[in-house]
């Protein structure tokens, strides 16, 4: 644990490497403070200016973001930056979305249907590319934010559940859609019933006409 070292007017920080913490000060600007920077699964990749209009690349696994006196973004490579923690009991990978390159945990699940497009981040947030995620997964260029399609693993999709279905994807978004097969058994039963009813009515009409014809023949025979 960290603690104030009165003899030397400093503070002792915990950590096995310099990436585990950085030195700061409390609000009074005088008392030294250890800021811990623990490891994460996925890190931020860019630092932003105070007005969020300008950014610079900064790999959070080895650098942290600060803002200069002029409001410009800075990447300080003396400790780790901000990040998120994924469920490491599952197969996971890091994704980046939105105009500010937000890190997100994505999991390689056994989806039934897979998405077919990848999106960029940052300035390229509206840029898309075609990517069959049944055999690939989406990524982004850390410098430009351009979307990438990376081979070797599956990407994102949806589970369809029970029943029979086929996979389609939305033409505008590339998101996977499970389309259930129509139940044709009920339709065929209805068709057969209709045919049976039609045949029964036809048989009744035929018998009635036959009976009327036989009655006319019998009547004519009597008159003769």
C-alpha angles and dihedrals in degrees: 000000000000125000143168115270101211095187095061099026093240142100132248115229130202123235142103095232137023088256091069096072147357132211122252137147136247122255092279088064092228110073111080118238134195114220111198117218106191123191119269137192096241127019136203112262103200140046120218134210121246091262093045091235098109131047139179130198114264124165104218092207089074107012140045132213126247134166121235126228089263092053094254120138120256131194111210113195098200098094144004123287135220121309147148133248121236130204097267091191087075130058103265143168136185123262130184125211143168132033092295098051094246111193117233134181114241123189129213100229127170095256122184095218126023134212118252104205138060127210131213128228137225111011088356096053091122095046116106136185132189113258127165100218094194086085103012139042135215127256138160134233105254092218104039105021091233113154117251133196109219120199127221106051138056121255136201129325145127138276114237100196126208127345132045120305144149130226124248132162132219107256092218102044104020090230115151119249128194110220112195119223113245115252102248095178093077091046093052091048090053091049092050092049091051091050091049091051092047091049091049092051091047090050092050092049092048092050091048092051090046091051091049090050092049090049091053091049091050091049092051091050091054093051090053 
